[in-house]
């Protein structure tokens, strides 16, 4: 159990490089295709794969991922279906992290969700709209199932709350680079280095950044400052256009080393 819990932490720990975490939406554009794409991404050199569970009110998602979620829901994707996608992709050996919202977890039953996620081979779970102050008992059930609980810090998070978030996280700590939603951006916001340095004061875990990261120059700017970068909208956009995001991932990886 302990070894399994350390798997994600080990995978995202930088070693003179920058690790890359890719994101895809379960069921986008359909269940079969998302499994195919997920397996290709898993073999592309990424450190971990985030699999989104579509939700009708995705408050942290920008237009690209919103469209992907709507398409997945329209094609009948459910929490059960997303867990099946995650299970199929997890067999490729790359740690799989579920990205979801609290309502689907509550509707599914949190204890059941935790148990079934573990059975599917999932390594950890991110729930953006679950504040640390209200995380129990959901986070407790996830931990009991040997799943990492990954919480988010933002540029606006005060140091005392940041310390609390870090102390309740496992696997890695997720730094949101903007005070807004996901989406491709030309430039990363100023002050990111200060944010990463502050987070590192509060945790020995790997630190990953996400939201707006999509270019080689972003990777070069982040390398050496934290452990991993999460790329979502740019990959989902490629999938929406009929691709699989693998060529983009491989280009980004060149800037990570």
C-alpha positions in Angstrom: 0.0 0.0 0.0 2.8 2.4 0.9 4.7 1.6 -2.2 1.6 2.3 -4.3 1.0 5.6 -2.6 4.6 6.6 -3.3 4.3 5.8 -7.0 2.8 9.1 -8.1 5.2 11.1 -5.9 8.2 9.2 -7.4 6.9 9.6 -11.0 6.6 13.4 -10.7 9.9 14.1 -8.9 12.1 16.1 -11.2 15.7 14.8 -11.7 17.4 17.7 -13.5 14.4 17.9 -15.8 10.7 18.9 -15.9 8.1 16.1 -15.8 5.1 16.4 -18.0 1.6 15.5 -17.0 -1.0 15.2 -19.8 -4.7 15.7 -19.5 -7.5 14.1 -21.5 -11.3 14.0 -21.0 -12.9 10.5 -20.6 -15.4 9.9 -23.3 -14.1 12.6 -25.7 -14.9 12.4 -28.5 -16.3 9.0 -27.4 -15.4 6.2 -25.0 -13.6 4.0 -27.5 -11.6 6.8 -29.0 -10.7 8.2 -25.5 -9.2 4.9 -24.5 -7.2 4.7 -27.7 -5.9 8.3 -27.2 -5.2 7.6 -23.5 -3.0 4.6 -24.3 -1.1 6.5 -26.9 -0.5 9.4 -24.5 0.6 7.0 -21.8 3.3 5.7 -24.1 4.5 9.1 -25.2 7.0 9.7 -22.4 4.7 11.6 -19.9 5.1 11.1 -16.2 1.4 10.8 -15.4 -2.0 11.2 -17.1 -4.9 13.1 -15.8 -8.3 11.7 -16.9 -11.2 14.2 -16.6 -14.6 13.0 -15.6 -17.1 15.2 -17.5 -19.5 17.4 -15.5 -22.2 19.7 -16.5 -20.9 22.6 -14.4 -17.1 22.5 -14.7 -16.2 25.8 -12.9 -12.4 25.5 -13.3 -12.5 24.6 -17.0 -12.0 26.9 -19.9 -13.9 26.6 -23.3 -11.8 23.8 -24.8 -12.2 21.4 -21.9 -15.9 22.5 -21.4 -16.6 21.5 -25.0 -14.9 18.2 -24.5 -16.9 17.5 -21.4 -20.2 18.4 -23.1 -19.4 16.1 -26.0 -18.5 13.3 -23.6 -21.8 13.8 -21.7 -23.8 13.9 -24.9 -22.2 10.6 -25.9 -23.3 9.0 -22.6 -20.1 9.2 -20.6 -20.7 8.7 -16.8 -18.6 8.3 -13.7 -18.7 4.5 -14.2 -17.7 4.9 -17.8 -14.8 7.3 -16.9 -13.5 4.7 -14.4 -13.6 2.1 -17.2 -11.5 4.5 -19.3 -9.1 5.1 -16.5 -8.7 1.4 -15.9 -8.0 0.7 -19.5 -5.3 3.4 -19.6 -3.8 2.5 -16.3 -2.8 -0.9 -17.7 -0.2 1.0 -19.7 1.8 1.6 -16.5 1.7 5.4 -16.3 0.1 6.7 -13.1 -3.5 7.9 -13.8 -5.0 10.8 -11.8 -8.7 11.5 -11.9 -9.8 15.1 -12.3 -13.4 15.6 -11.2 -15.8 17.8 -9.3 -17.5 17.1 -6.0 -21.0 16.7 -7.3 -20.3 13.6 -9.5 -18.4 12.1 -6.5 -21.3 12.7 -4.1 -23.9 11.4 -6.6 -21.8 8.2 -7.1 -21.2 7.8 -3.4 -17.8 8.9 -2.2 -16.9 5.6 -0.5 -17.9 3.7 -3.5 -16.1 6.1 -5.8 -12.9 5.7 -3.8 -13.0 1.9 -3.8 -13.8 1.7 -7.5 -11.1 4.2 -8.4 -8.6 2.1 -6.5 -9.8 -1.1 -8.2 -9.4 0.7 -11.6 -5.7 1.3 -10.8 -6.1 5.0 -10.3 -3.2 6.6 -8.4 -4.8 9.9 -7.2 -7.7 12.2 -7.4 -8.1 16.0 -7.9 -11.3 17.7 -6.9 -10.9 21.5 -7.7 -14.2 22.6 -6.0 -13.5 20.6 -2.7 -12.0 23.2 -0.3 -9.6 21.8 2.2 -11.8 22.9 5.1 -14.6 20.7 3.8 -12.5 17.8 2.4 -13.5 15.2 5.1 -14.9 12.6 5.0 -14.4 12.4 1.2 -10.6 12.8 1.4 -10.5 10.2 4.2 -12.2 7.6 2.0 -9.8 8.3 -0.8 -6.8 7.9 1.5 -8.3 4.7 3.0 -8.4 3.3 -0.6 -4.6 4.2 -0.9 -5.4 7.0 -3.4 -3.4 10.2 -3.3 -5.4 13.4 -2.5 -4.1 16.2 -4.6 -5.1 19.7 -3.5 -4.6 23.0 -5.4 -2.9 26.2 -4.4 -3.4 29.5 -6.3 -1.5 32.8 -6.5 -4.1 34.2 -4.1 -3.7 31.5 -1.4 -2.4 33.0 1.8 0.7 31.3 3.4 -1.2 29.8 6.4 -3.8 28.2 4.2 -1.1 27.1 1.8 0.6 25.2 4.6 -2.7 23.5 5.5 -3.3 22.5 1.9 0.2 21.1 1.5 -0.1 19.1 4.7 -3.3 17.4 3.5 -1.9 16.7 0.0 -0.1 13.5 -1.2 1.4 12.5 -4.5 2.1 16.1 -5.4 0.8 19.7 -4.8 -0.9 21.3 -7.8 -0.1 25.0 -8.3 -2.7 26.9 -10.4 -0.8 29.5 -12.3 -3.7 31.9 -12.8 -6.7 33.2 -10.9 -9.0 32.0 -13.5 -10.0 29.0 -15.7 -8.0 26.6 -17.8 -7.0 27.5 -21.3 -4.0 28.0 -23.7 -2.1 31.2 -23.1 0.8 32.8 -24.9 2.7 33.8 -21.7 2.8 32.6 -18.2 1.9 35.1 -15.5 4.6 37.0 -13.7 5.4 36.0 -10.2 5.3 32.3 -10.7 8.8 31.7 -9.4 7.7 33.3 -6.1 4.6 31.1 -5.9 6.6 27.9 -6.5 9.2 28.9 -4.0 6.6 29.6 -1.3 4.9 26.3 -1.9 8.2 24.4 -1.6 8.6 26.0 1.8 5.5 24.1 3.0 6.0 20.6 1.4 8.6 18.0 0.5 6.2 16.7 -2.2 6.8 17.3 -5.9 5.2 20.6 -7.1 3.3 20.7 -10.4 1.9 23.7 -12.2 -1.1 23.8 -14.5 -3.6 26.1 -16.3 -2.3 27.9 -19.4 0.8 25.8 -20.0 1.1 24.8 -23.7 4.4 25.8 -25.3 8.0 24.8 -25.4 9.0 28.2 -24.0 6.7 27.6 -21.0 8.5 24.3 -20.3 11.9 26.0 -20.5 10.8 28.8 -18.2 9.5 26.3 -15.6 12.3 23.8 -15.7 14.4 24.0 -12.6 11.7 25.9 -10.7 9.4 23.0 -9.9 8.9 19.3 -10.7 6.2 19.0 -13.3 3.9 20.9 -15.7 0.3 19.9 -16.5 -0.8 20.4 -20.1 -4.5 20.1 -20.8 -6.3 22.4 -23.2 -3.7 22.2 -25.9 -3.9 18.4 -25.9 -7.7 18.4 -25.7 -7.8 20.8 -28.7 -5.6 18.4 -30.7 -8.0 15.5 -29.8 -11.0 17.6 -30.8 -9.4 18.2 -34.2 -9.0 14.4 -34.7 -5.5 14.0 -33.4 -4.2 12.4 -30.2 -1.8 15.0 -28.8 1.2 12.7 -29.0 3.2 14.8 -31.4 2.6 17.9 -29.2 3.7 16.0 -26.1 6.9 14.9 -27.7 7.7 18.4 -28.8 7.1 19.7 -25.3 9.2 17.0 -23.8 12.2 18.2 -25.8 12.1 21.4 -23.8 11.7 19.5 -20.5 15.2 18.0 -20.6 
